[in-house]
Amino acid sequence: MRDTSTVVEKEELIDRVVEAVAQGSASSTPTPPDGYAPDTASGYYYSEASGLYWDPKSGGFYDGRSGLWYRWDAASAQFVEWKP
């Protein structure tokens, strides 16, 4: 949040808070991984290449064939089974 020490009017402070909340909401919107496109039927993002769905709310990956969920482990650079 920007410095509010120079704010004199209550309306200006409210404006700054509204602005900060709007910026926070925009920056917290997850970006889908490369190669994933919206799948309107499921509400997730789908990758033809991997065959996995990605859930932006949890960050998890779902394999519709096996019914298993995975998370990406950056340390090992692989998918790890995950139980949400």
N, C-alpha and C positions, 0 to 999 in steps of 0.2 A: 504494500500500500504506500502511496505517496505520503510525503511529510504533511501533516495537518497542523503544524505549529503556527502557521500563518492564517488559518481559517478563523474568521471573525463571526460570520453569519451561520446560523444553524442550517439554513438551506444549502449553503455551499458544502458543509460537512456531509449532509445527506446525499448530495450529488456525487461527492467523491466516493462514498460508500457504495452507492448504486453502481458507479463505474467500476470499482474494484471487484464487486461481485460478478458483474457481467464479464469482465476479463478473466476471472477465475473459472467461470463456467465454460468459457470458450476454450481455455487452455487445458481443461481437464477432460475434454472430449477425447476418448481414445482413438488413435489412428490405427486402422486395420493393418496387419502385416502385408508386406508386398505380395501381390498375387491373389489376394482375397477380395472378392466382390460381394456386394449385398445379395442375399438370397431372400427374396420376399416371402417365400413359402415357409421358411423356418424362422425368420427374424434374425438369423446369424449372418456371418460372412462365410463364403465358401471358396475353397481353392480347388480348381480342377486338377492341378499338379499333385497336390498332396492327398486329395480326397477328404480333407478335414474341414470341419466348420469351426469358426472362431466366434466366441461370445465376448462382445465388448464390455459387458458388465463385470464378468469374472476374470476375463483374460484367458480363460481356458479354451482348449481345443477339443472338439468332439469328433469321434470316428463313428459315423452312422452304421458302418458295416459291423463293427464289433460291439458298439454300444458303450465304449469306454471313453472316459475323459482324460485329457493329458494337459500338462503345463510344460512350458519351454524352460529348460534348465540351461541358462547361459554358461555356467561353469563347465558343464560336461558337453555342451552344444548338442543336446538331444532332447527328445520328448520323454517325459517321465509320467507314468500313470498317476492319475490324480483323482481323488474322490471329493467332489465339491460338497 
